[in-house]
Amino acid sequence: MSSLKELQDLIQEKYGLDPAALDPNASMRDKGFDSLTLVEFVFAVEDHFKISMPDTDVNVDTLAELAAMVDKTLAAQPASAPAK
């Protein structure tokens, strides 16, 4: 399952940007996201999904790339043990 929809919702919540206005394959920098804003958004994404993304992947430029990173990170996490 792709995290793209949740990322679009998070962008709308944090920045008031209509998800329809942000092409997932277009540069987020073209929509006014500077380097600091992108880093802050990555931190928000990590908090939202309760993950820690590898530092090697911090140079994402599109929402689709970020969604792929989130999906990859989520898939690599061990399944949580059922509660007793």
C-alpha positions as CSV (number, residue, x, y, z in Angstrom):
1,M,0.0,0.0,0.0
2,S,1.4,3.4,-0.9
3,S,1.7,6.1,1.6
4,L,1.2,8.8,-1.0
5,K,-2.4,9.7,0.1
6,E,-1.4,10.1,3.7
7,L,1.6,12.3,2.7
8,Q,-0.8,14.5,0.7
9,D,-3.1,14.8,3.7
10,L,-0.1,15.6,5.9
11,I,1.0,18.4,3.5
12,Q,-2.5,19.9,3.6
13,E,-2.6,19.7,7.4
14,K,0.9,21.3,7.9
15,Y,1.1,23.7,5.1
16,G,-2.4,24.3,3.9
17,L,-1.4,23.2,0.4
18,D,-4.2,21.5,-1.6
19,P,-3.0,18.0,-2.5
20,A,-4.4,18.3,-6.0
21,A,-2.1,21.3,-6.5
22,L,1.0,19.2,-5.9
23,D,1.9,16.7,-8.7
24,P,3.5,13.7,-6.9
25,N,6.1,13.6,-9.6
26,A,6.9,17.3,-9.7
27,S,9.7,18.9,-7.6
28,M,8.4,20.1,-4.2
29,R,10.9,22.9,-4.5
30,D,8.8,24.3,-7.4
31,K,5.9,24.7,-4.9
32,G,8.0,26.7,-2.5
33,F,9.5,24.0,-0.3
34,D,13.1,25.1,0.5
35,S,15.7,22.7,2.0
36,L,14.7,23.5,5.6
37,T,11.0,23.0,4.9
38,L,11.7,19.7,3.3
39,V,13.8,18.5,6.3
40,E,11.0,19.6,8.6
41,F,8.5,17.8,6.5
42,V,10.6,14.6,6.6
43,F,10.6,14.9,10.4
44,A,6.9,15.3,10.5
45,V,6.6,12.2,8.2
46,E,8.8,10.2,10.5
47,D,6.6,11.2,13.5
48,H,3.4,10.5,11.6
49,F,4.4,7.0,10.5
50,K,6.5,6.3,13.6
51,I,9.6,5.5,11.5
52,S,13.2,6.6,11.1
53,M,14.2,7.0,7.5
54,P,17.8,6.5,6.5
55,D,20.0,9.6,6.3
56,T,21.2,8.5,2.9
57,D,17.7,9.2,1.4
58,V,17.2,12.8,2.6
59,N,17.6,14.3,-0.9
60,V,14.1,13.6,-2.0
61,D,12.7,16.1,-4.4
62,T,9.2,14.8,-5.2
63,L,6.3,13.5,-3.2
64,A,6.4,10.2,-5.1
65,E,10.0,9.7,-4.1
66,L,9.2,10.4,-0.5
67,A,6.2,8.0,-0.6
68,A,8.5,5.3,-2.1
69,M,11.0,5.9,0.8
70,V,8.3,5.7,3.4
71,D,6.9,2.5,1.9
72,K,10.3,1.0,1.7
73,T,11.1,1.9,5.4
74,L,7.7,0.6,6.5
75,A,8.2,-2.7,4.6
76,A,11.6,-3.2,6.2
77,Q,10.3,-2.9,9.8
78,P,9.7,-6.2,11.6
79,A,6.1,-7.0,12.2
80,S,5.0,-6.1,15.6
81,A,4.3,-9.0,17.9
82,P,0.7,-9.5,18.9
83,A,-0.3,-8.1,22.3
84,K,-0.8,-10.6,25.1
